[in-house]
Amino acid sequence: MLKIIFSTFLVVFLAELGDKTQLVTMLLSSKSTSKIPVFLGASLALISTTLIGVLCGSFVEKYIPQNVLNLVSGIAFILIGIIIIFK
């Protein structure tokens, strides 16, 4: 269980570094006189989106086989990469 927690933390932490969510949070924090409400608001937003992701993942897992999910996600990431390259 700790291995899953650590690997999930590491992957999400690295994925979130420098993304638009972090940049917006820094902008909001720089404009606010109190940093705690910005921290709490951003934390609640990330917790909420993570909850949605976990619930959706649990639902999808019941109806779509893992190999199909892997194939579809791989194709989606490749397509997104191609779109980003040519934009």
trRosetta pair geometry for C-beta under 8 A, 3 or more apart (Angstrom, degrees):
i j d omega theta_ij theta_ji phi_ij phi_ji
1 4 5.8 -53 -154 33 36 110
1 5 6.5 35 150 -18 66 105
2 5 5.4 -52 -146 38 37 114
2 6 6.1 34 156 -18 69 107
3 6 5.9 -55 -144 39 28 108
3 7 6.1 21 160 -13 65 110
4 7 6.1 -57 -140 41 27 105
4 8 6.1 26 160 -17 63 111
5 8 6.0 -61 -147 39 24 109
5 9 6.2 25 156 -20 62 110
6 9 5.7 -55 -146 37 28 113
6 10 6.2 26 158 -19 65 108
7 10 5.7 -53 -144 37 31 111
7 11 6.3 27 160 -16 65 108
8 11 6.1 -58 -144 39 28 106
8 12 6.1 16 163 -8 65 112
9 12 6.3 -66 -144 44 23 102
9 13 5.7 24 161 -22 65 116
10 13 5.8 -55 -139 37 24 112
10 14 6.3 18 164 -13 62 109
11 14 6.2 -60 -148 40 24 105
11 15 6.2 22 156 -18 62 112
12 15 5.6 -58 -143 40 30 111
12 16 6.1 24 160 -17 66 112
12 50 7.8 26 -136 -106 153 118
13 16 6.1 -65 -147 38 24 105
13 17 6.8 38 154 -39 61 97
14 17 5.9 -38 -151 8 34 116
15 19 7.2 13 146 -38 62 137
16 19 5.5 -87 -154 21 42 122
16 21 6.4 -52 -152 66 95 123
16 22 6.1 121 159 -44 83 114
16 46 8.0 26 -119 -126 150 131
17 22 6.7 20 -146 -26 26 165
18 22 6.1 -38 -56 63 9 140
18 23 7.4 36 -166 -49 42 97
19 22 5.5 98 54 12 63 99
19 23 7.2 -124 108 -3 33 94
20 23 5.4 -57 -143 41 37 112
20 24 6.0 38 158 -20 71 104
21 24 6.0 -54 -146 37 27 108
21 25 6.3 28 154 -19 62 108
21 42 7.4 127 172 -153 96 104
21 45 7.9 -168 -149 110 117 127
21 46 7.4 102 172 -82 147 101
22 25 5.6 -54 -147 37 32 113
22 26 6.4 34 153 -20 65 103
23 26 5.7 -51 -149 34 32 111
23 27 6.4 33 151 -19 64 105
24 27 5.5 -53 -148 36 34 113
24 28 6.3 33 154 -17 67 105
25 28 5.8 -53 -145 39 31 110
25 29 6.1 32 154 -20 64 109
25 38 6.6 127 -162 166 76 105
25 42 4.6 48 -114 -104 122 150
26 29 5.6 -56 -145 39 29 113
26 30 6.3 31 155 -23 65 106
27 30 5.8 -55 -148 33 29 110
27 31 6.6 15 157 -8 63 109
28 31 6.1 -67 -150 43 30 103
28 32 6.0 22 157 -20 68 117
28 38 5.0 164 119 -133 109 119
28 41 7.9 -93 139 76 155 133
28 42 7.7 168 64 -57 141 114
29 32 5.8 -62 -138 38 29 108
29 35 5.5 37 -147 -126 99 87
29 38 4.7 166 -86 120 74 163
29 39 7.8 59 -97 -52 115 72
32 35 6.5 138 95 -84 115 43
32 37 6.9 -138 -172 66 149 104
32 38 5.2 179 34 -44 158 124
34 37 5.5 59 104 10 111 102
34 38 7.5 163 103 -5 64 91
35 38 5.6 -63 -159 42 47 113
35 39 6.0 48 148 -23 77 107
36 39 5.6 -55 -146 38 32 113
36 40 6.2 28 158 -17 67 107
37 40 5.7 -54 -141 40 32 110
37 41 6.0 33 159 -19 66 108
38 41 5.9 -55 -143 39 27 110
38 42 6.2 22 159 -13 63 110
39 42 6.1 -60 -145 41 25 106
39 43 6.0 25 157 -20 63 113
40 43 5.7 -57 -142 39 28 112
40 44 6.2 27 159 -18 64 107
41 44 6.0 -55 -146 37 27 108
41 45 6.4 29 154 -20 62 107
42 45 5.7 -54 -149 35 32 113
42 46 6.4 27 155 -15 65 106
43 46 5.9 -57 -148 39 30 107
43 47 6.2 31 154 -19 65 108
44 47 5.6 -52 -143 38 31 113
44 48 6.2 34 156 -22 65 107
45 48 5.8 -56 -148 35 28 112
45 49 6.5 21 157 -12 64 106
46 49 6.0 -54 -142 40 31 105
46 50 6.1 33 156 -20 64 109
47 50 5.7 -59 -148 38 28 113
47 51 6.3 33 153 -23 64 105
48 51 5.7 -52 -149 32 30 113
48 52 6.6 31 152 -17 63 103
49 52 5.6 -49 -150 35 36 114
49 53 6.4 40 150 -20 65 104
50 53 5.5 -53 -149 36 34 114
50 54 6.3 33 154 -18 67 104
51 54 5.8 -54 -146 37 30 109
51 55 6.2 26 157 -15 65 109
52 55 5.9 -59 -145 41 28 108
52 56 6.1 25 158 -16 65 111
53 56 5.9 -57 -141 41 26 107
53 57 6.0 28 158 -20 63 110
54 57 5.7 -55 -145 38 27 113
54 58 6.3 29 156 -20 63 106
55 58 5.8 -53 -148 35 30 111
55 59 6.4 29 153 -18 63 107
56 59 5.7 -56 -148 37 32 112
56 60 6.1 29 156 -17 68 109
57 60 5.9 -55 -140 39 29 108
57 61 6.1 38 158 -29 63 107
58 61 5.8 -50 -147 28 27 117
58 62 7.2 31 154 -25 57 101
59 62 6.2 -57 -166 23 32 111
59 63 7.3 -7 155 7 63 110
60 63 6.4 -83 -156 49 35 92
60 64 5.4 -26 175 29 80 117
60 69 6.9 107 140 -101 119 125
61 64 7.2 -71 -109 56 18 76
61 66 7.6 20 -138 -78 81 79
61 69 7.7 -13 -98 -51 61 157
64 68 5.3 -114 178 83 94 124
64 69 5.5 112 119 -59 116 94
65 68 4.8 90 65 7 84 104
65 69 7.1 -150 98 -6 43 88
66 69 5.5 -55 -149 37 35 114
66 70 6.3 36 154 -21 68 104
67 70 5.6 -49 -147 35 33 114
67 71 6.4 34 154 -19 64 105
68 71 5.7 -54 -147 37 32 111
68 72 6.2 27 157 -15 67 108
69 72 6.0 -57 -142 40 28 106
69 73 6.1 21 162 -13 65 110
70 73 6.1 -60 -144 41 25 105
70 74 6.1 27 158 -21 62 110
71 74 5.8 -58 -148 36 26 112
71 75 6.4 23 156 -15 63 108
72 75 5.9 -56 -148 39 30 109
72 76 6.2 32 153 -22 65 108
73 76 5.4 -52 -144 36 34 114
73 77 6.3 32 158 -18 67 104
74 77 6.0 -56 -149 36 29 107
74 78 6.4 28 154 -17 64 107
75 78 5.7 -56 -148 37 32 112
75 79 6.2 31 155 -18 66 107
76 79 5.8 -56 -148 38 29 110
76 80 6.3 30 155 -19 65 106
77 80 5.6 -51 -144 37 32 112
77 81 6.3 37 154 -21 64 105
78 81 5.6 -55 -152 35 30 114
78 82 6.5 30 152 -19 65 105
79 82 5.7 -53 -147 36 33 111
79 83 6.3 33 154 -19 66 105
80 83 5.7 -53 -147 37 31 112
80 84 6.3 32 154 -19 65 107
81 84 5.8 -56 -148 37 29 111
81 85 6.4 31 154 -22 65 105
82 85 5.7 -52 -148 32 31 113
82 86 6.5 5 162 1 65 111
83 86 6.5 -73 -147 49 26 94
83 87 6.2 32 157 -34 65 111
84 87 5.9 -53 -142 23 28 114
